[in-house]
Amino acid sequence: MNKIYFFVCYYKKLYLYKNLLNYIQMINWKEYIASTPQIMYGKPVIKNTRVSVELILEKLAEGQTISSILEGYPHLKEESIYACLAYAMDCVKNELIYSIAS
């Protein structure tokens, strides 16, 4: 019984992950992200805020949930968090990456 439960949970998570990935790919991040020299020295930020994409990605990488980020920044929308992920995905997809010295 435990093996069956494990597989059901695994496939549910995999299904949710694929749906989330499809959703992120469908978002037009340009509607949510802006970069102008007057705001944060040109860093990409969520439009009409001073919240940088970098900050959101750091918080997600540290393990914070989207809901906890939204609690800390109530003026943000969930779509803007997903737009940050879409922006990062686009950057990597288009090979806008930095080499890491070893």
N, C-alpha and C positions, 0 to 999 in steps of 0.2 A: 504494500500500500504506500509506503514512503517513497519508493521509486516512482510510482505513478504520480504522486503529488509533486515530486521534484520536477519531473518532465513537464507537467502542466504549468507549473510556476515558471519554468525556464522558457517555454514557448510563449507564455503570456508576456513575459518581459521582452523577449525577442520581437514579438508582434508590436508591442508598445514602442520599442526602440525604432523599429522600421517606420512606423507611422510618424513618430516625432522627427526622424531624419527627413522623411518626405515633406513634412510640414515646414521644417527649417529651410529646405531647398526651395520651397515655393514662395517663401517670404522675399519681397523686394526690399532688401536692407537699405536701399537708397532713400526709401520713404521715412526711415527712422534714424539714420546715421548721417551726420554732417561733419565736415572738416573745413574750418575757416581759420586763417591766421589770427584773427582777433579773439578767438575763444580757445583757451588752453594751448596756445602756441601752435595751433593746427592739428592737434591730436584728434583722432576721430572720437566724437561724442554723440550721445543720444540727443537728437534735435531738441532745441529749446531748453536744454539743461547744460550743466557743466559736469555731467557724469560721463566719464570716459569709457570707451569700449574696453580699454585695458583694465580698468577697475572691475567691471562686471566679469570679465574673463578670469581675473585673479580670484574673485570671490567664488566663482563656480569651481575653479581649480582647487581651491582650499576646501571644497566640500559643502559650501553653503547651498541651500536649496533656492529655487526661484522664489518660492513664497517668502523665505526669510529675507531675501534681497528686496522684495517688494514691500515688506514690512519696514525695512530700514529706509527705503526710498519710496514713500507712498505716492509720489507724483509720477512714477514710472508705470508703464503698462507691461503686462506679460509679453506682448508682442515685441516690445523694444528689447527685452532680454533675448528673445529668440533671434531678433535681428542682429544682435551682437554676435551670436553664434554663427549666423549666416554670413556675416561680414568676415569673421575669422576663417570660415570654411572657404569662402571665395578667395581670400588672400593666399591660403595654402594651395588651393586648387590652381591658382594662377602663378604659383611658384614665387610669391612675394615673401620669401622666408630668409632668415639670416642664418649663415653658417655658424656652427658652434665650434669654437676652438677647443681642442682636447689637449 
